C-alpha cells in the first residue's frame, strides 16, 4: 500500500487522495494579451518527466484540502509533501524527509 503524508492530517492510504496534475504552473496574462497558442499551451501541455515531478494532490476522503508533492514517477515514492503556496523544500530541509523503504514518510509499505 502506498502511504501519502498529507501536510494537514499526516500519513494516509493512497485511496483517500486524488492527483490534480502538475503543480507550479503559471497562468499566462493579462488575458487581453495572451495568444491562442499560449493559452492552448497553458491548458494542455504538461511535463512528463522520468524521475522527480511536482504535483498537486487533493485529500478527498480526509481534510479536503489541496497540497503539493514531489514524487518520483518511476518508483512512485513521495520525497516530500508541502502546503499550497509554499516552495518545494530541497532535499535535506524537507518536513517529510526521505525515509527508509517501508517507512511512513510517503514510502511504499
GUDOTI-398186 format. One record per atom (N, C-alpha, C): residue number from 0; residue in three letters; atom name; x negated, y negated, z. Coordinates in pm, whole numbers, plus 50000, padded with zeros to 5 digits. Atoms other than C-alpha are relative to their C-alpha. Layout:
<nodes>
node nr:NUM, rest:ALA, atom:CA, east:X, north:Y, up:Z $
...
</nodes>
This chain:
<nodes>
node nr:0, rest:UNK, atom:N, east:49916, north:50117, up:50000 $
node nr:0, rest:UNK, atom:CA, east:50000, north:50000, up:50000 $
node nr:0, rest:UNK, atom:C, east:49911, north:49877, up:50000 $
node nr:1, rest:UNK, atom:N, east:50072, north:50126, up:50005 $
node nr:1, rest:UNK, atom:CA, east:49877, north:49651, up:49918 $
node nr:1, rest:UNK, atom:C, east:50058, north:49905, up:50102 $
node nr:2, rest:UNK, atom:N, east:49957, north:50099, up:49902 $
node nr:2, rest:UNK, atom:CA, east:49894, north:49402, up:50204 $
node nr:2, rest:UNK, atom:C, east:49959, north:49862, up:49952 $
node nr:3, rest:UNK, atom:N, east:50027, north:50139, up:50037 $
node nr:3, rest:UNK, atom:CA, east:49918, north:49031, up:50126 $
node nr:3, rest:UNK, atom:C, east:50011, north:49918, up:50127 $
node nr:4, rest:UNK, atom:N, east:50003, north:50079, up:49878 $
node nr:4, rest:UNK, atom:CA, east:49824, north:48789, up:50402 $
node nr:4, rest:UNK, atom:C, east:50065, north:49864, up:49974 $
node nr:5, rest:UNK, atom:N, east:49928, north:50126, up:50012 $
node nr:5, rest:UNK, atom:CA, east:50089, north:48515, up:50400 $
node nr:5, rest:UNK, atom:C, east:49937, north:49900, up:50097 $
node nr:6, rest:UNK, atom:N, east:50062, north:50096, up:49910 $
node nr:6, rest:UNK, atom:CA, east:49929, north:48197, up:50542 $
node nr:6, rest:UNK, atom:C, east:50096, north:49952, up:50111 $
node nr:7, rest:UNK, atom:N, east:49901, north:50041, up:49900 $
node nr:7, rest:UNK, atom:CA, east:50252, north:48137, up:50739 $
node nr:7, rest:UNK, atom:C, east:50042, north:50115, up:50091 $
node nr:8, rest:UNK, atom:N, east:49946, north:49885, up:49926 $
node nr:8, rest:UNK, atom:CA, east:50359, north:48489, up:50851 $
node nr:8, rest:UNK, atom:C, east:49898, north:50107, up:50035 $
node nr:9, rest:UNK, atom:N, east:50099, north:49895, up:49978 $
node nr:9, rest:UNK, atom:CA, east:50043, north:48698, up:50843 $
node nr:9, rest:UNK, atom:C, east:50015, north:50112, up:49897 $
node nr:10, rest:UNK, atom:N, east:50000, north:49890, up:50096 $
node nr:10, rest:UNK, atom:CA, east:49990, north:49032, up:50665 $
node nr:10, rest:UNK, atom:C, east:50137, north:50067, up:49987 $
node nr:11, rest:UNK, atom:N, east:49872, north:49934, up:50028 $
node nr:11, rest:UNK, atom:CA, east:50297, north:49184, up:50498 $
node nr:11, rest:UNK, atom:C, east:49983, north:50088, up:49876 $
node nr:12, rest:UNK, atom:N, east:50004, north:49909, up:50115 $
node nr:12, rest:UNK, atom:CA, east:50367, north:49457, up:50241 $
node nr:12, rest:UNK, atom:C, east:50028, north:49924, up:49871 $
node nr:13, rest:UNK, atom:N, east:49988, north:50067, up:50129 $
node nr:13, rest:UNK, atom:CA, east:50344, north:49357, up:49875 $
node nr:13, rest:UNK, atom:C, east:50144, north:49989, up:49950 $
node nr:14, rest:UNK, atom:N, east:49862, north:50000, up:50047 $
node nr:14, rest:UNK, atom:CA, east:50713, north:49437, up:49819 $
node nr:14, rest:UNK, atom:C, east:50076, north:49874, up:50044 $
node nr:15, rest:UNK, atom:N, east:49936, north:50122, up:49951 $
node nr:15, rest:UNK, atom:CA, east:50804, north:49119, up:50014 $
node nr:15, rest:UNK, atom:C, east:49969, north:49878, up:49914 $
node nr:16, rest:UNK, atom:N, east:50051, north:50116, up:50074 $
node nr:16, rest:UNK, atom:CA, east:50629, north:48892, up:49760 $
node nr:16, rest:UNK, atom:C, east:50035, north:50006, up:49852 $
node nr:17, rest:UNK, atom:N, east:49983, north:50014, up:50145 $
node nr:17, rest:UNK, atom:CA, east:50679, north:48768, up:49404 $
node nr:17, rest:UNK, atom:C, east:49888, north:49909, up:49949 $
node nr:18, rest:UNK, atom:N, east:50106, north:50081, up:50061 $
node nr:18, rest:UNK, atom:CA, east:50398, north:48638, up:49184 $
node nr:18, rest:UNK, atom:C, east:50061, north:49891, up:49914 $
node nr:19, rest:UNK, atom:N, east:49949, north:50113, up:50077 $
node nr:19, rest:UNK, atom:CA, east:50458, north:48296, up:49033 $
node nr:19, rest:UNK, atom:C, east:49906, north:49954, up:49890 $
node nr:20, rest:UNK, atom:N, east:50091, north:50034, up:50109 $
node nr:20, rest:UNK, atom:CA, east:50173, north:48296, up:48783 $
node nr:20, rest:UNK, atom:C, east:49881, north:49918, up:50045 $
node nr:21, rest:UNK, atom:N, east:50123, north:50075, up:49975 $
node nr:21, rest:UNK, atom:CA, east:49860, north:48087, up:48756 $
node nr:21, rest:UNK, atom:C, east:50027, north:49875, up:50082 $
node nr:22, rest:UNK, atom:N, east:49984, north:50119, up:49918 $
node nr:22, rest:UNK, atom:CA, east:49812, north:47811, up:49011 $
node nr:22, rest:UNK, atom:C, east:49905, north:49888, up:49954 $
node nr:23, rest:UNK, atom:N, east:50084, north:50118, up:50025 $
node nr:23, rest:UNK, atom:CA, east:49650, north:47467, up:48999 $
node nr:23, rest:UNK, atom:C, east:50008, north:49954, up:49854 $
node nr:24, rest:UNK, atom:N, east:49981, north:50046, up:50137 $
node nr:24, rest:UNK, atom:CA, east:49795, north:47379, up:48658 $
node nr:24, rest:UNK, atom:C, east:50054, north:49857, up:50006 $
node nr:25, rest:UNK, atom:N, east:49963, north:50141, up:49998 $
node nr:25, rest:UNK, atom:CA, east:49819, north:47005, up:48599 $
node nr:25, rest:UNK, atom:C, east:50098, north:49969, up:49887 $
node nr:26, rest:UNK, atom:N, east:49899, north:50038, up:50100 $
node nr:26, rest:UNK, atom:CA, east:50134, north:46883, up:48422 $
node nr:26, rest:UNK, atom:C, east:49950, north:49878, up:49922 $
node nr:27, rest:UNK, atom:N, east:50047, north:50114, up:50079 $
node nr:27, rest:UNK, atom:CA, east:50045, north:46651, up:48131 $
node nr:27, rest:UNK, atom:C, east:50096, north:49881, up:50014 $
node nr:28, rest:UNK, atom:N, east:49912, north:50116, up:49990 $
node nr:28, rest:UNK, atom:CA, east:50177, north:46300, up:48138 $
node nr:28, rest:UNK, atom:C, east:49921, north:49875, up:49971 $
node nr:29, rest:UNK, atom:N, east:49856, north:50021, up:49985 $
node nr:29, rest:UNK, atom:CA, east:50309, north:46043, up:48115 $
node nr:29, rest:UNK, atom:C, east:50077, north:50063, up:49883 $
node nr:30, rest:UNK, atom:N, east:49922, north:49920, up:50096 $
node nr:30, rest:UNK, atom:CA, east:50589, north:46218, up:47928 $
node nr:30, rest:UNK, atom:C, east:50017, north:49931, up:49865 $
node nr:31, rest:UNK, atom:N, east:49984, north:50072, up:50128 $
node nr:31, rest:UNK, atom:CA, east:50616, north:45947, up:47659 $
node nr:31, rest:UNK, atom:C, east:49876, north:50012, up:49913 $
node nr:32, rest:UNK, atom:N, east:50125, north:49992, up:50076 $
node nr:32, rest:UNK, atom:CA, east:50255, north:46010, up:47553 $
node nr:32, rest:UNK, atom:C, east:49952, north:50143, up:49976 $
node nr:33, rest:UNK, atom:N, east:50041, north:49860, up:50016 $
node nr:33, rest:UNK, atom:CA, east:50245, north:46392, up:47552 $
node nr:33, rest:UNK, atom:C, east:50048, north:50053, up:49865 $
node nr:34, rest:UNK, atom:N, east:49965, north:49944, up:50130 $
node nr:34, rest:UNK, atom:CA, east:50236, north:46558, up:47212 $
node nr:34, rest:UNK, atom:C, east:50071, north:50134, up:50018 $
node nr:35, rest:UNK, atom:N, east:49934, north:49870, up:49997 $
node nr:35, rest:UNK, atom:CA, east:50438, north:46869, up:47129 $
node nr:35, rest:UNK, atom:C, east:49899, north:50112, up:50025 $
node nr:36, rest:UNK, atom:N, east:50104, north:49899, up:49982 $
node nr:36, rest:UNK, atom:CA, east:50115, north:47069, up:47112 $
node nr:36, rest:UNK, atom:C, east:49952, north:50004, up:50145 $
node nr:37, rest:UNK, atom:N, east:50042, north:50004, up:49859 $
node nr:37, rest:UNK, atom:CA, east:50005, north:46952, up:47459 $
node nr:37, rest:UNK, atom:C, east:50107, north:50059, up:50092 $
node nr:38, rest:UNK, atom:N, east:49890, north:49949, up:49919 $
node nr:38, rest:UNK, atom:CA, east:50348, north:47030, up:47604 $
node nr:38, rest:UNK, atom:C, east:50011, north:50153, up:49986 $
node nr:39, rest:UNK, atom:N, east:49995, north:49855, up:50024 $
node nr:39, rest:UNK, atom:CA, east:50353, north:47378, up:47444 $
node nr:39, rest:UNK, atom:C, east:49884, north:50070, up:50071 $
node nr:40, rest:UNK, atom:N, east:50115, north:49943, up:49931 $
node nr:40, rest:UNK, atom:CA, east:50003, north:47444, up:47581 $
node nr:40, rest:UNK, atom:C, east:50027, north:50008, up:50150 $
node nr:41, rest:UNK, atom:N, east:49967, north:50002, up:49858 $
node nr:41, rest:UNK, atom:CA, east:50120, north:47345, up:47931 $
node nr:41, rest:UNK, atom:C, east:50103, north:50107, up:50036 $
node nr:42, rest:UNK, atom:N, east:49892, north:49905, up:49971 $
node nr:42, rest:UNK, atom:CA, east:50431, north:47565, up:47914 $
node nr:42, rest:UNK, atom:C, east:49960, north:50145, up:49981 $
node nr:43, rest:UNK, atom:N, east:50017, north:49861, up:50041 $
node nr:43, rest:UNK, atom:CA, east:50297, north:47879, up:47750 $
node nr:43, rest:UNK, atom:C, east:49860, north:50058, up:50013 $
node nr:44, rest:UNK, atom:N, east:50135, north:49945, up:50001 $
node nr:44, rest:UNK, atom:CA, east:49919, north:47912, up:47760 $
node nr:44, rest:UNK, atom:C, east:49942, north:50007, up:50140 $
node nr:45, rest:UNK, atom:N, east:50057, north:49976, up:49869 $
node nr:45, rest:UNK, atom:CA, east:49759, north:48061, up:48070 $
node nr:45, rest:UNK, atom:C, east:49871, north:50078, up:49986 $
node nr:46, rest:UNK, atom:N, east:50123, north:49922, up:49994 $
node nr:46, rest:UNK, atom:CA, east:49423, north:48204, up:48165 $
node nr:46, rest:UNK, atom:C, east:50038, north:50146, up:50025 $
node nr:47, rest:UNK, atom:N, east:49980, north:49858, up:49974 $
node nr:47, rest:UNK, atom:CA, east:49399, north:48582, up:48168 $
node nr:47, rest:UNK, atom:C, east:49863, north:50064, up:50023 $
node nr:48, rest:UNK, atom:N, east:50138, north:49957, up:49980 $
node nr:48, rest:UNK, atom:CA, east:49060, north:48649, up:48323 $
node nr:48, rest:UNK, atom:C, east:49989, north:50143, up:50051 $
node nr:49, rest:UNK, atom:N, east:50035, north:49873, up:49937 $
node nr:49, rest:UNK, atom:CA, east:48899, north:48976, up:48416 $
node nr:49, rest:UNK, atom:C, east:49911, north:49961, up:50118 $
node nr:50, rest:UNK, atom:N, east:50072, north:50043, up:49880 $
node nr:50, rest:UNK, atom:CA, east:48794, north:48903, up:48773 $
node nr:50, rest:UNK, atom:C, east:50089, north:49909, up:50084 $
node nr:51, rest:UNK, atom:N, east:49924, north:50084, up:49908 $
node nr:51, rest:UNK, atom:CA, east:48897, north:48640, up:49026 $
node nr:51, rest:UNK, atom:C, east:50087, north:49898, up:49927 $
node nr:52, rest:UNK, atom:N, east:49899, north:50086, up:50063 $
node nr:52, rest:UNK, atom:CA, east:49206, north:48438, up:48939 $
node nr:52, rest:UNK, atom:C, east:50080, north:49931, up:50110 $
node nr:53, rest:UNK, atom:N, east:49918, north:50073, up:49903 $
node nr:53, rest:UNK, atom:CA, east:49403, north:48170, up:49126 $
node nr:53, rest:UNK, atom:C, east:50147, north:50013, up:49959 $
node nr:54, rest:UNK, atom:N, east:49859, north:49977, up:50029 $
node nr:54, rest:UNK, atom:CA, east:49777, north:48248, up:49150 $
node nr:54, rest:UNK, atom:C, east:50089, north:49938, up:50107 $
node nr:55, rest:UNK, atom:N, east:49898, north:50043, up:49905 $
node nr:55, rest:UNK, atom:CA, east:50094, north:48118, up:49314 $
node nr:55, rest:UNK, atom:C, east:50080, north:50123, up:50041 $
node nr:56, rest:UNK, atom:N, east:49922, north:49888, up:49950 $
node nr:56, rest:UNK, atom:CA, east:50289, north:48362, up:49533 $
node nr:56, rest:UNK, atom:C, east:50114, north:49946, up:50086 $
node nr:57, rest:UNK, atom:N, east:49880, north:50038, up:49925 $
node nr:57, rest:UNK, atom:CA, east:50635, north:48341, up:49692 $
node nr:57, rest:UNK, atom:C, east:50032, north:50113, up:50098 $
node nr:58, rest:UNK, atom:N, east:49966, north:49900, up:49898 $
node nr:58, rest:UNK, atom:CA, east:50716, north:48521, up:50019 $
node nr:58, rest:UNK, atom:C, east:50152, north:50011, up:50005 $
node nr:59, rest:UNK, atom:N, east:49856, north:49990, up:50021 $
node nr:59, rest:UNK, atom:CA, east:51068, north:48617, up:49910 $
node nr:59, rest:UNK, atom:C, east:50074, north:50065, up:50117 $
node nr:60, rest:UNK, atom:N, east:49932, north:49927, up:49893 $
node nr:60, rest:UNK, atom:CA, east:51151, north:48855, up:50197 $
node nr:60, rest:UNK, atom:C, east:49948, north:49960, up:50138 $
node nr:61, rest:UNK, atom:N, east:50055, north:50046, up:49872 $
node nr:61, rest:UNK, atom:CA, east:50984, north:48652, up:50471 $
node nr:61, rest:UNK, atom:C, east:50035, north:49854, up:50022 $
node nr:62, rest:UNK, atom:N, east:49982, north:50143, up:49970 $
node nr:62, rest:UNK, atom:CA, east:50935, north:48280, up:50527 $
node nr:62, rest:UNK, atom:C, east:50058, north:49921, up:49882 $
node nr:63, rest:UNK, atom:N, east:49950, north:50062, up:50123 $
node nr:63, rest:UNK, atom:CA, east:51048, north:48200, up:50168 $
node nr:63, rest:UNK, atom:C, east:49920, north:49874, up:49962 $
node nr:64, rest:UNK, atom:N, east:50089, north:50111, up:50036 $
node nr:64, rest:UNK, atom:CA, east:50750, north:47969, up:50116 $
node nr:64, rest:UNK, atom:C, east:49905, north:50043, up:49889 $
node nr:65, rest:UNK, atom:N, east:50101, north:49979, up:50104 $
node nr:65, rest:UNK, atom:CA, east:50509, north:47935, up:49824 $
node nr:65, rest:UNK, atom:C, east:49862, north:49979, up:50061 $
node nr:66, rest:UNK, atom:N, east:50139, north:50020, up:49962 $
node nr:66, rest:UNK, atom:CA, east:50134, north:47969, up:49872 $
node nr:66, rest:UNK, atom:C, east:49912, north:50042, up:49882 $
node nr:67, rest:UNK, atom:N, east:50095, north:49964, up:50104 $
node nr:67, rest:UNK, atom:CA, east:49823, north:48017, up:49659 $
node nr:67, rest:UNK, atom:C, east:49912, north:50115, up:50048 $
node nr:68, rest:UNK, atom:N, east:50090, north:49889, up:49968 $
node nr:68, rest:UNK, atom:CA, east:49590, north:48314, up:49644 $
node nr:68, rest:UNK, atom:C, east:49891, north:50010, up:49894 $
node nr:69, rest:UNK, atom:N, east:50108, north:49964, up:50092 $
node nr:69, rest:UNK, atom:CA, east:49255, north:48402, up:49489 $
node nr:69, rest:UNK, atom:C, east:49996, north:50152, up:49999 $
node nr:70, rest:UNK, atom:N, east:49988, north:49855, up:50012 $
node nr:70, rest:UNK, atom:CA, east:49296, north:48758, up:49359 $
node nr:70, rest:UNK, atom:C, east:49915, north:50050, up:49885 $
node nr:71, rest:UNK, atom:N, east:50078, north:49935, up:50105 $
node nr:71, rest:UNK, atom:CA, east:49071, north:48986, up:49159 $
node nr:71, rest:UNK, atom:C, east:50095, north:50082, up:49913 $
node nr:72, rest:UNK, atom:N, east:49906, north:49933, up:50090 $
node nr:72, rest:UNK, atom:CA, east:49264, north:49106, up:48854 $
node nr:72, rest:UNK, atom:C, east:49958, north:50143, up:49966 $
node nr:73, rest:UNK, atom:N, east:50046, north:49864, up:50026 $
node nr:73, rest:UNK, atom:CA, east:49053, north:49421, up:48824 $
node nr:73, rest:UNK, atom:C, east:50035, north:50093, up:50116 $
node nr:74, rest:UNK, atom:N, east:49979, north:49917, up:49881 $
node nr:74, rest:UNK, atom:CA, east:49078, north:49552, up:49181 $
node nr:74, rest:UNK, atom:C, east:50131, north:49968, up:50072 $
node nr:75, rest:UNK, atom:N, east:49878, north:50050, up:49935 $
node nr:75, rest:UNK, atom:CA, east:49394, north:49361, up:49284 $
node nr:75, rest:UNK, atom:C, east:49975, north:49954, up:50143 $
node nr:76, rest:UNK, atom:N, east:50036, north:50042, up:49866 $
node nr:76, rest:UNK, atom:CA, east:49208, north:49261, up:49601 $
node nr:76, rest:UNK, atom:C, east:50017, north:49849, up:50014 $
node nr:77, rest:UNK, atom:N, east:49983, north:50142, up:49969 $
node nr:77, rest:UNK, atom:CA, east:49309, north:48926, up:49752 $
node nr:77, rest:UNK, atom:C, east:49878, north:49955, up:50080 $
node nr:78, rest:UNK, atom:N, east:50115, north:50053, up:49926 $
node nr:78, rest:UNK, atom:CA, east:48996, north:48732, up:49853 $
node nr:78, rest:UNK, atom:C, east:50048, north:49906, up:50108 $
node nr:79, rest:UNK, atom:N, east:49951, north:50099, up:49904 $
node nr:79, rest:UNK, atom:CA, east:49190, north:48454, up:50025 $
node nr:79, rest:UNK, atom:C, east:50140, north:49955, up:49960 $
node nr:80, rest:UNK, atom:N, east:49872, north:50067, up:50023 $
node nr:80, rest:UNK, atom:CA, east:49538, north:48307, up:50061 $
node nr:80, rest:UNK, atom:C, east:49993, north:49866, up:50071 $
node nr:81, rest:UNK, atom:N, east:50006, north:50134, up:49943 $
node nr:81, rest:UNK, atom:CA, east:49592, north:47938, up:50132 $
node nr:81, rest:UNK, atom:C, east:50126, north:49923, up:49963 $
node nr:82, rest:UNK, atom:N, east:49876, north:50075, up:50017 $
node nr:82, rest:UNK, atom:CA, east:49875, north:47686, up:50157 $
node nr:82, rest:UNK, atom:C, east:49998, north:49915, up:49874 $
node nr:83, rest:UNK, atom:N, east:49987, north:50087, up:50117 $
node nr:83, rest:UNK, atom:CA, east:50005, north:47489, up:49859 $
node nr:83, rest:UNK, atom:C, east:49944, north:49862, up:50035 $
node nr:84, rest:UNK, atom:N, east:50057, north:50132, up:49979 $
node nr:84, rest:UNK, atom:CA, east:49829, north:47155, up:49819 $
node nr:84, rest:UNK, atom:C, east:49858, north:50002, up:50051 $
node nr:85, rest:UNK, atom:N, east:50137, north:49988, up:49953 $
node nr:85, rest:UNK, atom:CA, east:49503, north:47284, up:49962 $
node nr:85, rest:UNK, atom:C, east:49911, north:50051, up:49887 $
node nr:86, rest:UNK, atom:N, east:50096, north:49946, up:50096 $
node nr:86, rest:UNK, atom:CA, east:49190, north:47354, up:49759 $
node nr:86, rest:UNK, atom:C, east:49968, north:50143, up:50038 $
node nr:87, rest:UNK, atom:N, east:50037, north:49860, up:49974 $
node nr:87, rest:UNK, atom:CA, east:49083, north:47715, up:49725 $
node nr:87, rest:UNK, atom:C, east:49871, north:50003, up:50080 $
node nr:88, rest:UNK, atom:N, east:50123, north:49990, up:49921 $
node nr:88, rest:UNK, atom:CA, east:48833, north:47791, up:50002 $
node nr:88, rest:UNK, atom:C, east:49895, north:50082, up:49925 $
node nr:89, rest:UNK, atom:N, east:50109, north:49926, up:50061 $
node nr:89, rest:UNK, atom:CA, east:48496, north:47906, up:49878 $
node nr:89, rest:UNK, atom:C, east:49970, north:50123, up:50084 $
node nr:90, rest:UNK, atom:N, east:50037, north:49879, up:49926 $
node nr:90, rest:UNK, atom:CA, east:48362, north:48245, up:49978 $
node nr:90, rest:UNK, atom:C, east:49917, north:49960, up:50121 $
node nr:91, rest:UNK, atom:N, east:50075, north:50029, up:49879 $
node nr:91, rest:UNK, atom:CA, east:48235, north:48234, up:50334 $
node nr:91, rest:UNK, atom:C, east:50069, north:49899, up:50090 $
node nr:92, rest:UNK, atom:N, east:49931, north:50098, up:49917 $
node nr:92, rest:UNK, atom:CA, east:48459, north:47948, up:50452 $
node nr:92, rest:UNK, atom:C, east:50150, north:50022, up:50000 $
node nr:93, rest:UNK, atom:N, east:49858, north:49974, up:50011 $
node nr:93, rest:UNK, atom:CA, east:48796, north:48110, up:50393 $
node nr:93, rest:UNK, atom:C, east:50061, north:50038, up:50135 $
node nr:94, rest:UNK, atom:N, east:49926, north:49962, up:49880 $
node nr:94, rest:UNK, atom:CA, east:49058, north:48154, up:50663 $
node nr:94, rest:UNK, atom:C, east:50019, north:50151, up:50005 $
node nr:95, rest:UNK, atom:N, east:49988, north:49855, up:50010 $
node nr:95, rest:UNK, atom:CA, east:49104, north:48510, up:50542 $
node nr:95, rest:UNK, atom:C, east:49876, north:50047, up:49926 $
node nr:96, rest:UNK, atom:N, east:50127, north:49965, up:50063 $
node nr:96, rest:UNK, atom:CA, east:48751, north:48626, up:50478 $
node nr:96, rest:UNK, atom:C, east:50007, north:50138, up:49938 $
node nr:97, rest:UNK, atom:N, east:50005, north:49868, up:50062 $
node nr:97, rest:UNK, atom:CA, east:48654, north:48923, up:50271 $
node nr:97, rest:UNK, atom:C, east:49980, north:50104, up:50109 $
node nr:98, rest:UNK, atom:N, east:50004, north:49897, up:49897 $
node nr:98, rest:UNK, atom:CA, east:48710, north:49232, up:50479 $
node nr:98, rest:UNK, atom:C, east:49963, north:50134, up:49938 $
node nr:99, rest:UNK, atom:N, east:50032, north:49866, up:50047 $
node nr:99, rest:UNK, atom:CA, east:48610, north:49592, up:50454 $
node nr:99, rest:UNK, atom:C, east:50123, north:50063, up:49937 $
node nr:100, rest:UNK, atom:N, east:49884, north:49933, up:50059 $
node nr:100, rest:UNK, atom:CA, east:48832, north:49813, up:50236 $
node nr:100, rest:UNK, atom:C, east:50088, north:50062, up:50107 $
node nr:101, rest:UNK, atom:N, east:49906, north:49947, up:49903 $
node nr:101, rest:UNK, atom:CA, east:49144, north:49911, up:50424 $
node nr:101, rest:UNK, atom:C, east:50034, north:49903, up:50111 $
node nr:102, rest:UNK, atom:N, east:49970, north:50100, up:49897 $
node nr:102, rest:UNK, atom:CA, east:49137, north:49602, up:50644 $
node nr:102, rest:UNK, atom:C, east:50125, north:49923, up:49960 $
node nr:103, rest:UNK, atom:N, east:49873, north:50068, up:50021 $
node nr:103, rest:UNK, atom:CA, east:49444, north:49384, up:50676 $
node nr:103, rest:UNK, atom:C, east:49986, north:49871, up:49921 $
node nr:104, rest:UNK, atom:N, east:50018, north:50128, up:50065 $
node nr:104, rest:UNK, atom:CA, east:49294, north:49073, up:50517 $
node nr:104, rest:UNK, atom:C, east:50017, north:50008, up:49849 $
node nr:105, rest:UNK, atom:N, east:49971, north:49994, up:50142 $
node nr:105, rest:UNK, atom:CA, east:49456, north:49129, up:50179 $
node nr:105, rest:UNK, atom:C, east:49942, north:50121, up:49932 $
node nr:106, rest:UNK, atom:N, east:50061, north:49882, up:50058 $
node nr:106, rest:UNK, atom:CA, east:49299, north:49467, up:50127 $
node nr:106, rest:UNK, atom:C, east:50103, north:50104, up:49960 $
node nr:107, rest:UNK, atom:N, east:49913, north:49889, up:50039 $
node nr:107, rest:UNK, atom:CA, east:49442, north:49789, up:49996 $
node nr:107, rest:UNK, atom:C, east:49989, north:50107, up:50107 $
node nr:108, rest:UNK, atom:N, east:49998, north:49895, up:49896 $
node nr:108, rest:UNK, atom:CA, east:49546, north:50049, up:50252 $
node nr:108, rest:UNK, atom:C, east:50060, north:50125, up:49940 $
</nodes>
